[in-house]
Amino acid sequence: MQKHASIHGAASPAMQVHIGGIVLKNPVMTASGTFGYAREFDDLVDLGCLGGIIVKGLSLEPSMGNPPPRIVETSGGMLNAIGLENVGVEAFINEKLPFLRTRPVPVFANIYGKTIEEYAELAQRLDDVEGVAGLEINISCPNVKMGGIAFGSDSRSAHRVVRAVREKTRLPVMVKLSPNVTDIVEIAKSVEAAGADSVSLINTITGMAIDARTRRPVLANITGGLSGPAIKPVALRMVWQVAGQVNIPVIGVGGIMNAEDAVEFLIAGASAVQVGTANFINPRATQEIVEGIETYMLENNINCLDTLIGSLQVE
């Protein structure tokens, strides 16, 4: 692999990774819902320097999401109950994707539905769309036909969703796993068997905030998804567990605020990482993490990212 000049003026280490048939120039991706449709960050971040962009979750029809207040800062992170507000798949294709096609970075469309049929229809709709490199399936959504139980909380439901998507698209399929389960390894194995090309974990952990003065929930939705540094130890543990049990790439998500955090996930077995909550605090976080990983590799004489991935010593 030909090396290029690094930010330090020396030969750059090899940072390419392969995720389900897609080559990323480096392992740093954006987490869905924290980076909009990327244009919002174009004046702040060199989008072309990122490994991949995962856009805000898409549904078949536009969604207004939940009523406010729907976001609150907490100890070590934040709670959100946005409710997956989005422009809908057609507006994404016609209004958002043309800009993304102008940037040299793989774009993953994150999709969600209330039924298996909706997931399948979304996958089919995006299958031949220019500029979409892959799909990320959010299976943390409630299954309206199963009494509101999240698709990702049951291995059989997760398998059925992924299988339905797999049958409707030739695109690489990444499945975002929920931590709100008893055994995340079981879910990971289930979606791998259903045809997933990679898994990303973890999604947010269900939590809540209370205003002691009013004795009322802070969020209008009462509960929300906890993200940020507070969930990093849980995410690291789950990534390590899953990476040791599946044969597809694992993408680490959860509390990655800087390059050191990202490196820890790579050591735990992640082939790539997604940066989420950090974008709200420092809009340039993704680019700085790319640069920081390269610095770490140079300082530790690591020439190839593959030698770092899964290098955790437990004995």
N, C-alpha and C positions, 0 to 999 in steps of 0.2 A: 504494500500500500504506500503510495507516494505521500510524503510528509510535506506540510506547508509551514510557513512562518507563523509562530505563535505570537500571542500578545506580549511575550517577553523577548521577542526577537530571536529566539532559538528555534530549533526544529520542534514542531508540535508533536505531542504524543498522539497515537491513533485513538480517536474518541468515537469512531463510528460504532453503531449497534444495529442489529437486525431485529425488528419487531414484526413478527408475522408476515414476513415477505417484504417489509418496507425497510429501506435503509435510512437511518437517521444519522445526520452528521455528528451528533453528540447525544447524550442520554437525557437532555433536559426538555421536558414538555410542559405545556400549560395545563392546569386542571380545569375541567369544564365548569362553567359558571363563575369563574374568577377572572376571566380575561375577555369577557364579552365575545364579540365576533372578531377580535384582534385589531380592527381598525382603531379602536379606542386607545390602543397603546402604541400606535405607529409612530407618534412623535416622541415617544419616550424610550422605546426599545427597538433595536435592530432586529426586526422579526426574522430576517434571513439567517441570523446567527443561531436561532433556536433549533432544537432537534425536531420538534413537532408542535403543532397548535391543535388543541382540542377545544372546539367552540362550545358555546352555551347550549345546554340540552334542547333538543328539538322535538316537537310533537307534530301530529298531522295538521292540527289547526292552531292558530295563534292562541296564547294563553296569557291572561292578566296576572296569574299567580295569586298569592294570598293577600289579604288586606294588611295594611301596616298597623302597628309597628311590626316589622318582620326581620330585623337584624339587631343584635345587641352584643356589645363587647363583654367578655367574661374573663375570669382569671385564666391567663395562659391561652386565650383564644377568643373565638366568637361563636355565637349561635345564630343560625339563619333559618328562616322559614319563608323563603322567597316564594316557594311553591312552583318552581320551575317555569317562571314567566319567560316567554319567548315569542318570536315573531312567526313561528310556524315554518314548516319545511319549504313551502312554495316561496315565501318571502326570502328565506335564507338563500335558496338557489338563485333567485332573480335579483336580489338586492345586496346580499352580503358576500356571496361567493365570487362575483366578478373582481372585487378588490383582492380577495385572498389569492386568486389565481396569479396576481402580479407579484407575489412574494415567493421567493425560492425556499419554501418550507412545506413539508407534508401536512395536510390538514385532515383531521379526523372529525367526523360529525358524530356528536353524542346524541343518541336517540332514546326516547322513552315512550311508553304507552300504558294505557289502562287495561288493555287486553292483549293477548298473544297476537291476535289478528292485526292490531295497530302496529306492533313492533314489526311484523312481517311486511306490512304495507309500506312502512317507512324505509325499510331496508331495500325493498324493490324500487321505491321511488328514487333512492340515491345511488342505485347500483351503477348506472351508466353516466352519472353526472361528472363532467370534467372538473377537476380540481379537488375532488374528494378522494383522498388516498386510502381511507379506511373508516370503519365505524367503531364507536365505543358504545356499548349497550349498558344503560343504567337500569339495573334490575332491582333497585331499592324502592321502586314505585309500587303502590298498592294494586293488587289484582281485583278489579271490581266484580269479577265473576266468582271470586273465591272469598267474598266477605271482607275484602280490604287487606288481606294478608299480603305482605310484600313478596314479589316474585323471588327475590333473592334470599328469602329466609327459609326456603324449602328447596332441597336439592332437585326434587322432581319438577317443580315449577320452573326453576332456573334452567334445567335441561330442556324443557319444552320450549321456552322462549328462545334460547340460543339455537336450538335445532330449527325452529321456524324461520329465524333470521338467516341461518346458514343456507337454507333451501332457496332463499330469495335473492341472494347476493353472491357475487364472486369477489367482493372486496374483503380484505383482511378484517376479522372481527375480534375486537378487544371487549372483554366483559368486565365491568366495574363491580367489584364485590362489596357487599354490605358487611360491616363488622358486627351488626346487631343480630348475630346468629350464635348458635351453640358450638358449631364446628365449621369454621370457614374452610378448612382443608377439604371437607366433604363436598362443599359447594363448588370449590375450585376444580376438583376432580370431575364433578358432574358436568360442568360447562366445558371442560376440556374434551370429555367424551362426546359432547354434543356438537363439537366442531369449532370451538373457540380457538383462535390463533394466538391469543395472549390474554392475560388477566391484569387488571389494575386494582390495587387495594392499598388503603381502605377508603370507602366513602365515609361520610360523617357519622358520628355516634349520637344517638338520640339523647337530648338533654333538655333542661328547662332553666329559666331564670324567674325569680320572684321578687317583686318590689315589696319590701317589708313595711313600707309606709302605708301603702294602699292594700296590702295583702292580696295582690292580684298578680297574675302572670305578666311578665314584661312583654312577651310576644302575644300578638292577637291570636295566633294559632296554638297557644299554650306551650307546645313543645317545638323544638327545632333541632337542626343538625349542628353538633359541636365540631369545630375544626380548629386548626392552629397547633401551636407547640404542646398544648395539653394532651393531644391524642397521639403524639409521636411515639412514645414508648409502646403503645398498643399496636400502632401500625407497623413498627419495626418487628415486633414479635410475630405478628401475623404474616408479614412478608417472608420472614425467615422460615416459618412453618410451611407456608405454601410453596415457596421456591424449592424446598427439599422434597416435595411430593408430586410435582407436576413436571411435564416435559416441554411445556411452552413457556415463553418469556413472561416474567412477572414485572409489572411496573409499580414502583413504590409511591404511595401518596399518603400524606398526613403529617402536618407540622414541619414541613421542610422550609426553613427560613433562610438558610445560607448553604454554602458549598459543603461545609463539614457535615451538616445534616444529610445532604444528598449522598455524600461519600459513605456514610453509615448505612444507608439503604442499599447501596451497591454492594458493600461488603456483606450485607445480610443475604444477598442473592438476587436483588432486583437488577434487571438488565437496563432499566431506565427509570426516571422519576418524573412525577408531575408536581409542579409548584402551584399552590392555590392561595391560601390566606395571605401569604407573604406579599402577593401582588397588591393587596389593599393597603399595606403599610409602606411598601417600597415598590413603586411601579416598575423599577428597573431590576427587581430581584432575579428574574429568570436569566437575564443576560449576565448579571454579576455571578450567578451560580455556575453558569457555563465557564466563565473565566476562572472562577475559584477552583473548579474541578481540575482544570488544566494546570493551574498552579500547584495543586496538591500532587498531581501525577509527576510533574517536573521535579518538585522538591523531594519526592520519594523514589525517583528513578523508575517510574512505571511507564513503560513505552506503549503499552496497549491496554485499553480498558478491560478487555476480556480477562486479564490476569487479576484484576481487582474484584470483578463481579463474583460473588459467592466465596470470598476468601476468608470468611470468618473462621477463627480458630476457637474451637470449643473443647479441646482436649489438651 
